[in-house]
Amino acid sequence: ELENIDYVQIHPTTLYSQKPGRSFLISESVRGEGAVLLDKKGKRFTNELLPRDLLTQEIYKQMKKDNTRHVWLNMQTVHCPNIEKRFPTICERCQEEGIDIHKDWVPVVPAQHYFMGGIHVNLSSKTSMDHLYAVGETACNGVHGANRLASNSLLESLVFAERAAQDIRVHSHEMHTPQRDLFHPSAYRNLPQYFTDNIFLVQSEIKQQKQRRKKA
């Protein structure tokens, strides 16, 4: 049983790059240390410490207004004395892209980041299928709502992994017979492409179902 599969969190600042591959996240801790967002004219246009969903909206509005594919992040305003030591991975990646953070602005754009929906579980991480548990980003236990707070995914995984282990220990005596192989490779080989091809259809159907429930 799946739940809230339209709950997809967008991170407001990932490194804009024309190279293929996954987006590289520029953590909000950089903005917390003083980095500011700029439009194409170099003007600050928003409060950088807004919640992720609100900041993403502000960035998209500015991109549309400026007719650009990204905005700029100025890391020269960061207050820590040794930025390379504070953010080594970010600085290294920017350098790989030919960006000198001491002189250049960093192009950033919102991108998909975290999935709050997933396999429906109870408070013991138990799914609707007998003897199957789900923990972490794959599970939907409701603790994040529709907008996860930073770093809470780690805490969630620790808490619900322990709960799953405790529940398994209590009910392990019930598992007398070997379980069938439900996950033969042929059963899920094409799933990633299926979800990629159909995500917008799924989101549209979910929204229609929610609207029908409200009217009922």
C-alpha positions, 0 to 999 in steps of 0.5 A: 500500500502506497501513501502520499506519493505526490509529496516530493520535496524540492531543495531550493539551491542545487548547483546549476550545471549543463553536465549530465548526472544528478544535481549537486546540493548546496546546503542551506547551512551555506546560507545560514553562514551568510551567503546571499541569493542574487538576481541577474542584476546582482540584487538580493531578492529574498530572505535566504532563510525561508523554509525550503518550499517558500524559498523555492517559490521565490527563486522560481518567481525570480527566474521567470521574471529574469527569464533565466535558468538559475539565480546566483548564490554569492558565497563571498559574504560567508562569515566563517574565516576558512570557508574551504574547511567549513564546506570542503565538498561544496568548494571542491565541486565548485572548483571542478565546475570552474567556479572560484567562490572567492570571486565568482557567484555560484549558479543555483537552481531548485531540484528534486531532493526528498520523497516524503511519501512512499510505502504506508507503514504503522508506527512500528514500520510495518507495511500492509504485507505480512512480515515486511517492514520499510524504513527511511525514505522508502517509507511513509509514516507521516512524521514529515508531513508534506514538507520535511525539515532539514536533517530530520530524515536521519533522526527518522531512520534511527527511530523507526529502524529501532522500532522495526527491530523491536517489533520483529523481535516480538513477532519473529516466532510467527514466521514459521514458513519460508517466504516466497521470492516476491522480488524476482528481478523481472518484477521490478526491472522496468519500475524506474522508467515506469515511474519516470514516464508516469509521474505526472499522470500519477500526481494528476490522478491523486489530486483528482481523488483528493478533490473528489473526497473533499466534495463528497 
